[in-house]
Amino acid sequence: MVKNKYNVVLIGASFFDGMAGSMRVRNLLEPLVEKDLISLSNLIYEKDNKEPIGKKGIIQHVTFKIIGFRMINIFSVFGFIFGGMSFLRKNKKKHLKNILYNFGSPDVKNILFILYARLIGYKVILDVMEDMNFEGHAGFIHKIRIKTSVFLFKHSRYFVDSIITISEHLMKLSRSAVGNKIPVSFVPIAVNLKNFEPAPVVTQKDNLKIFYGGSFGKKDGLNYLISAFDKLNSVHTATELIFTGSAHKADMDRIVAQIDTAANKNKIVYKGFLSNSDYYAVLNDCDIFCMTRVNSKFSNAGFPSKLVEFLAAGKAIIATRVGDVPLYLENDVNALVISPESVDELAAALTMLVENVEKRRTLGIAARKTAEQYFESNSVSMMLISVLESV
């Protein structure tokens, strides 16, 4: 394969730090940068990184710029638009296939960049991880963004060259939107196994740490996890529940209020939004991982990226039976797969794992093998190369 055949400009997510979106693109694109199969630039909308990267520069061979947009200053929209267009123009390269990789669906924030990129010779790829028809967060501006996103996605065949998705539902949705006009491909969530201990030692101990990392929306079912942990900790008092991640203020307030009323609230630890290195250190230190999405249209549409990280950690996992989860996880084989929204099933699963070190060990080994088989970043990234070749 010819090296440096593709010049990719990533928009819609940061390559350097963050949760679901950033992990998706980082684990998918990083192996290709390291192998010199693509050159990569990253146009970042807003600064929310824990890593101190500055406003522009080059890190890990990736050129980046943060253009910013502040609602309190409406005039900043001009700098946002023209700064983004300038970045696209300056980072277009002769003698290479130029690709605009847009993380997410088209919407009011990115449509001008997509159209401009196409106008000056880029091929455009959408990476669709969510069904915006089921996006639930309120707020006037956000509702406008969702409505325009749904409309633009239905007409994306006119300004997009290819779509990649992470689930069966999103494959069907995308094909329904574009017909046979442009290709739609399945490219699963990828995970970099180098971030995890290769063979974690599972031993019997009293102070087991139960982990959840990600967002804190109603779709994530953390209210059920907190209630189940309360039941567990009333018997196994040395256990801890560890949270990391970020949330909309209303979601965070709701979770904090529930923690404050929990009988064992002193055993629930919220570590905030962590840098990459701190996040993986916490993952490797914990013993049981929980993915507790509820039975909602949103949950069943996509695939939880956090679950792939949990599998790679090689520890015991409890996961709810939503969306494509049953395609990869089999109950009592590589995870404990339970019904969503059931405090009793979740508490029983936690109790089983806390009391049974051998079960934690065997499930952890099988979980790691599942990550290696389906989600290993080097293998998955080559699926993306096939997409780049086809546009």
C-alpha positions as CSV (number, residue, x, y, z in Angstrom):
1,M,0.0,0.0,0.0
2,V,1.3,3.4,-1.0
3,K,2.2,5.5,2.1
4,N,0.9,9.1,2.5
5,K,-1.8,8.6,-0.1
6,Y,-4.5,10.3,1.9
7,N,-4.7,13.7,3.6
8,V,-7.4,13.7,6.2
9,V,-8.8,16.7,8.0
10,L,-10.8,15.8,11.1
11,I,-13.6,18.0,12.3
12,G,-16.3,17.6,14.9
13,A,-14.1,16.0,17.6
14,S,-10.7,16.5,19.2
15,F,-7.9,14.0,18.3
16,F,-6.1,14.7,21.6
17,D,-8.4,14.3,24.5
18,G,-12.0,13.6,25.5
19,M,-14.5,10.8,25.9
20,A,-16.7,8.9,23.4
21,G,-16.2,11.0,20.3
22,S,-12.5,11.7,20.7
23,M,-11.8,8.1,21.7
24,R,-13.6,6.9,18.5
25,V,-11.5,9.0,16.2
26,R,-8.3,8.7,18.1
27,N,-8.3,4.9,18.2
28,L,-9.4,4.8,14.6
29,L,-6.9,7.3,13.1
30,E,-3.9,7.0,15.3
31,P,-2.7,3.7,13.9
32,L,-2.9,5.1,10.4
33,V,-0.8,8.2,11.4
34,E,1.8,6.0,13.1
35,K,2.1,3.8,10.0
36,D,2.3,6.9,7.8
37,L,-0.7,5.8,5.8
38,I,-2.4,9.2,6.2
39,S,-1.5,12.7,7.1
40,L,-3.9,14.2,9.6
41,S,-5.0,17.6,10.6
42,N,-7.7,18.5,13.2
43,L,-10.0,21.4,13.2
44,I,-11.3,21.7,16.8
45,Y,-14.4,23.8,17.5
46,E,-14.1,24.4,21.2
47,K,-11.4,24.1,23.9
48,D,-12.6,21.4,26.4
49,N,-9.4,19.4,26.5
50,K,-7.7,18.5,29.8
51,E,-4.4,18.3,28.0
52,P,-2.7,21.8,27.7
53,I,-2.3,21.8,23.9
54,G,-2.7,25.6,23.2
55,K,-4.7,27.1,20.4
56,K,-2.8,25.7,17.4
57,G,0.3,23.7,16.6
58,I,1.5,20.2,15.8
59,I,1.3,17.3,18.3
60,Q,2.0,13.7,17.4
61,H,2.5,14.7,13.8
62,V,-1.1,16.1,13.8
63,T,-1.6,19.8,12.8
64,F,-4.5,21.4,14.8
65,K,-6.3,24.6,15.4
66,I,-9.0,25.5,17.9
67,I,-11.3,28.1,16.3
68,G,-13.9,28.6,19.1
69,F,-17.4,30.0,19.2
70,R,-18.9,31.7,22.2
71,M,-22.6,32.3,22.5
72,I,-22.0,35.4,24.7
73,N,-20.3,37.0,21.7
74,I,-22.3,36.6,18.5
75,F,-19.6,38.3,16.5
76,S,-17.3,35.3,17.2
77,V,-19.3,33.3,14.6
78,F,-17.4,35.2,11.9
79,G,-14.0,34.1,13.3
80,F,-15.4,30.6,13.7
81,I,-16.5,30.3,10.1
82,F,-13.6,32.0,8.3
83,G,-11.0,30.5,10.7
84,G,-12.4,27.0,9.8
85,M,-12.5,27.7,6.1
86,S,-8.9,29.0,6.2
87,F,-7.8,25.9,8.0
88,L,-9.4,23.7,5.4
89,R,-7.8,25.6,2.6
90,K,-4.3,25.7,4.1
91,N,-4.3,22.0,5.0
92,K,-5.4,20.8,1.5
93,K,-2.5,19.0,-0.1
94,K,-1.6,18.5,-3.7
95,H,-0.9,15.0,-5.1
96,L,-2.9,13.4,-2.2
97,K,-6.6,12.5,-1.9
98,N,-8.0,15.1,0.4
99,I,-10.6,13.8,2.9
100,L,-12.8,15.8,5.2
101,Y,-13.7,13.4,8.1
102,N,-16.7,14.8,9.8
103,F,-17.4,13.2,13.2
104,G,-21.2,13.2,13.6
105,S,-24.1,14.2,11.4
106,P,-24.3,17.4,9.4
107,D,-25.8,20.3,11.3
108,V,-25.7,24.1,11.5
109,K,-22.3,24.1,13.1
110,N,-20.5,22.1,10.4
111,I,-22.5,22.3,7.2
112,L,-20.6,25.4,5.8
113,F,-17.3,23.6,6.4
114,I,-18.6,20.5,4.7
115,L,-19.9,22.4,1.6
116,Y,-16.7,24.5,1.4
117,A,-14.5,21.5,1.7
118,R,-16.4,19.7,-1.1
119,L,-16.2,22.9,-3.2
120,I,-12.4,23.1,-3.0
121,G,-11.9,19.4,-3.8
122,Y,-12.2,17.4,-0.6
123,K,-14.1,14.1,-0.4
124,V,-16.5,14.1,2.6
125,I,-17.0,11.2,5.0
126,L,-19.5,11.2,7.8
127,D,-18.9,9.2,10.9
128,V,-22.3,8.6,12.4
129,M,-22.5,7.3,16.0
130,E,-26.0,8.5,17.0
131,D,-29.5,8.7,15.6
132,M,-30.3,12.4,16.0
133,N,-34.1,11.6,15.8
134,F,-33.7,10.2,19.4
135,E,-31.4,12.9,20.8
136,G,-33.0,13.9,24.1
137,H,-31.3,17.0,25.5
138,A,-33.5,20.1,25.7
139,G,-32.6,23.8,25.1
140,F,-33.7,26.0,22.3
141,I,-30.3,26.2,20.5
142,H,-29.8,22.4,20.8
143,K,-33.3,21.7,19.4
144,I,-32.5,23.8,16.4
145,R,-29.3,22.0,15.9
146,I,-31.1,18.6,16.1
147,K,-33.9,19.6,13.7
148,T,-31.4,20.9,11.1
149,S,-29.2,17.8,11.6
150,V,-32.2,15.4,10.9
151,F,-33.1,17.5,7.8
152,L,-29.5,17.7,6.4
153,F,-28.8,14.0,7.0
154,K,-31.8,13.0,4.9
155,H,-30.3,15.0,2.1
156,S,-26.7,14.1,2.7
157,R,-26.4,12.2,-0.5
158,Y,-26.0,15.5,-2.3
159,F,-22.9,16.7,-0.4
160,V,-21.3,13.6,1.2
161,D,-19.2,10.9,-0.5
162,S,-19.4,8.1,2.1
163,I,-20.9,7.3,5.5
164,I,-19.5,5.0,8.2
165,T,-21.5,3.8,11.2
166,I,-21.1,1.7,14.3
167,S,-24.4,-0.3,14.5
168,E,-27.0,-2.2,12.5
169,H,-29.6,0.5,13.3
170,L,-27.4,3.3,12.0
171,M,-26.5,1.3,8.9
172,K,-30.2,0.9,8.1
173,L,-30.9,4.6,8.9
174,S,-28.0,5.8,6.7
175,R,-29.0,3.5,3.8
176,S,-32.6,4.7,4.0
177,A,-31.3,8.3,3.8
178,V,-29.0,8.0,0.9
179,G,-30.4,5.0,-1.0
180,N,-27.8,3.6,-3.3
181,K,-26.3,7.0,-4.2
182,I,-23.3,6.8,-1.8
183,P,-21.7,3.9,0.1
184,V,-22.5,3.2,3.7
185,S,-20.0,1.0,5.6
186,F,-19.8,-0.5,9.1
187,V,-16.7,0.4,11.0
188,P,-16.9,-0.6,14.7
189,I,-15.6,1.3,17.7
190,A,-11.8,0.7,18.0
191,V,-9.7,0.3,21.1
192,N,-5.9,0.7,21.6
193,L,-4.9,-2.3,23.6
194,K,-1.6,-0.7,24.5
195,N,-3.5,1.4,27.0
196,F,-4.3,-1.6,29.1
197,E,-2.4,-4.1,31.2
198,P,-2.0,-7.2,29.0
199,A,-2.9,-9.8,31.6
200,P,-4.4,-8.2,34.7
201,V,-4.1,-10.3,37.9
202,V,-7.5,-11.0,39.4
203,T,-7.3,-11.8,43.1
204,Q,-9.7,-12.0,46.0
205,K,-9.9,-8.8,48.0
206,D,-12.4,-6.9,50.0
207,N,-11.9,-3.4,48.6
208,L,-13.3,-4.0,45.1
209,K,-13.8,-0.9,42.9
210,I,-16.8,-0.8,40.6
211,F,-16.4,1.6,37.6
212,Y,-18.6,3.6,35.3
213,G,-17.1,6.2,32.9
214,G,-18.9,8.3,30.3
215,S,-21.8,10.6,30.2
216,F,-24.5,11.0,32.9
217,G,-27.7,11.3,30.8
218,K,-30.9,9.4,31.6
219,K,-30.0,7.0,28.8
220,D,-27.0,5.8,30.8
221,G,-29.1,4.4,33.7
222,L,-26.8,5.6,36.5
223,N,-29.8,5.9,38.8
224,Y,-30.2,2.1,38.6
225,L,-26.5,1.6,39.2
226,I,-26.5,3.9,42.3
227,S,-29.5,2.1,43.8
228,A,-28.0,-1.4,43.0
229,F,-24.7,-0.3,44.6
230,D,-26.6,0.8,47.7
231,K,-28.0,-2.7,48.1
232,L,-24.6,-4.3,47.5
233,N,-22.7,-2.0,49.9
234,S,-25.1,-2.7,52.7
235,V,-23.6,-6.2,52.8
236,H,-20.2,-5.7,51.2
237,T,-19.2,-2.5,52.9
238,A,-15.7,-2.3,51.5
239,T,-16.8,-1.9,47.9
240,E,-16.5,1.5,46.1
241,L,-18.4,2.9,43.1
242,I,-16.1,5.1,40.9
243,F,-17.5,7.6,38.4
244,T,-15.6,9.5,35.8
245,G,-16.9,11.7,32.9
246,S,-18.9,14.8,32.3
247,A,-22.6,15.8,31.9
248,H,-25.0,18.5,31.1
249,K,-25.7,20.5,34.3
250,A,-29.3,19.1,34.6
251,D,-28.1,15.5,34.4
252,M,-25.2,16.2,36.8
253,D,-27.5,17.8,39.3
254,R,-29.9,14.8,39.1
255,I,-27.1,12.3,39.8
256,V,-25.6,14.4,42.6
257,A,-29.0,14.6,44.3
258,Q,-29.4,10.8,44.2
259,I,-25.9,10.3,45.5
260,D,-26.6,12.7,48.4
261,T,-29.6,10.6,49.4
262,A,-27.8,7.2,49.0
263,A,-27.3,5.3,52.2
264,N,-23.6,4.6,51.3
265,K,-22.8,7.9,49.6
266,N,-19.4,8.1,51.2
267,K,-18.4,5.0,49.1
268,I,-19.4,6.7,45.8
269,V,-16.5,8.7,44.3
270,Y,-16.8,11.1,41.4
271,K,-13.4,11.8,39.9
272,G,-14.6,14.3,37.3
273,F,-13.5,14.5,33.6
274,L,-10.0,13.0,33.4
275,S,-7.1,13.3,31.0
276,N,-6.3,10.3,28.9
277,S,-3.5,9.1,31.1
278,D,-5.5,9.5,34.3
279,Y,-8.5,7.8,32.7
280,Y,-6.6,4.7,31.7
281,A,-4.9,4.6,35.1
282,V,-8.3,4.5,36.8
283,L,-9.6,1.8,34.4
284,N,-6.6,-0.4,35.1
285,D,-7.1,0.1,38.9
286,C,-10.7,-0.9,39.0
287,D,-12.2,-4.5,39.3
288,I,-15.7,-4.5,37.9
289,F,-17.1,-2.4,35.0
290,C,-20.8,-1.4,34.4
291,M,-22.5,-0.4,31.2
292,T,-26.1,0.3,32.3
293,R,-27.9,1.9,29.4
294,V,-31.7,1.9,29.6
295,N,-34.1,0.5,27.1
296,S,-34.6,3.6,25.0
297,K,-34.7,4.3,21.3
298,F,-31.4,6.3,21.7
299,S,-29.7,3.4,23.5
300,N,-30.8,0.8,21.0
301,A,-29.7,2.9,18.0
302,G,-26.0,3.1,18.6
303,F,-23.3,1.2,20.5
304,P,-21.7,2.3,23.8
305,S,-18.0,3.2,23.1
306,K,-17.2,2.9,26.8
307,L,-18.1,-0.9,26.6
308,V,-15.2,-1.5,24.2
309,E,-12.8,0.1,26.6
310,F,-14.1,-2.0,29.4
311,L,-13.6,-5.2,27.3
312,A,-10.0,-4.2,26.6
313,A,-9.3,-3.8,30.4
314,G,-9.7,-7.6,30.8
315,K,-11.9,-7.2,33.9
316,A,-15.5,-8.5,34.6
317,I,-18.2,-6.6,33.0
318,I,-22.0,-6.1,33.6
319,A,-23.8,-4.8,30.6
320,T,-27.5,-4.2,29.8
321,R,-29.1,-6.0,26.9
322,V,-29.6,-3.0,24.4
323,G,-28.9,-2.4,20.8
324,D,-26.0,-4.5,19.3
325,V,-24.6,-5.5,22.7
326,P,-26.0,-9.1,22.3
327,L,-24.0,-9.4,19.0
328,Y,-20.8,-9.4,21.0
329,L,-21.6,-10.3,24.5
330,E,-23.1,-13.6,25.8
331,N,-24.3,-13.8,29.3
332,D,-22.0,-15.7,31.6
333,V,-19.4,-16.2,28.8
334,N,-17.7,-12.9,28.3
335,A,-19.9,-10.7,30.5
336,L,-22.9,-10.7,32.7
337,V,-25.7,-9.5,30.4
338,I,-28.8,-8.3,32.2
339,S,-32.1,-6.6,31.5
340,P,-32.0,-2.8,31.4
341,E,-33.6,-0.8,34.1
342,S,-33.5,-3.6,36.7
343,V,-32.0,-2.7,40.1
344,D,-32.5,-6.3,41.3
345,E,-30.7,-7.9,38.4
346,L,-27.9,-5.4,38.6
347,A,-27.5,-5.8,42.3
348,A,-27.5,-9.6,41.9
349,A,-24.8,-9.4,39.2
350,L,-22.7,-7.1,41.3
351,T,-23.0,-9.5,44.3
352,M,-22.1,-12.5,42.2
353,L,-18.9,-10.8,41.0
354,V,-17.9,-9.4,44.4
355,E,-18.3,-12.8,46.0
356,N,-16.8,-14.9,43.2
357,V,-13.2,-14.2,42.2
358,E,-13.0,-17.1,39.7
359,K,-16.0,-15.7,37.9
360,R,-14.3,-12.3,37.7
361,R,-11.2,-13.9,36.3
362,T,-12.8,-16.0,33.6
363,L,-15.1,-13.2,32.4
364,G,-12.2,-10.8,32.3
365,I,-10.1,-13.2,30.2
366,A,-13.0,-13.7,27.8
367,A,-13.8,-9.9,27.7
368,R,-10.2,-9.2,26.6
369,K,-10.4,-11.8,23.9
370,T,-13.6,-10.2,22.6
371,A,-11.8,-6.8,22.4
372,E,-8.9,-8.4,20.5
373,Q,-11.2,-10.2,18.1
374,Y,-13.6,-7.4,17.1
375,F,-12.3,-4.0,18.2
376,E,-8.5,-3.9,18.1
377,S,-7.5,-0.6,16.6
378,N,-4.9,-1.7,14.1
379,S,-7.4,-4.1,12.5
380,V,-10.4,-1.7,12.6
381,S,-8.4,1.2,11.2
382,M,-7.7,-0.9,8.1
383,M,-11.4,-1.0,7.5
384,L,-11.3,2.8,7.3
385,I,-8.5,2.6,4.8
386,S,-10.8,0.6,2.6
387,V,-13.4,3.4,2.9
388,L,-10.8,6.0,2.0
389,E,-9.8,4.0,-1.1
390,S,-13.4,3.8,-2.3
391,V,-14.3,7.5,-2.2
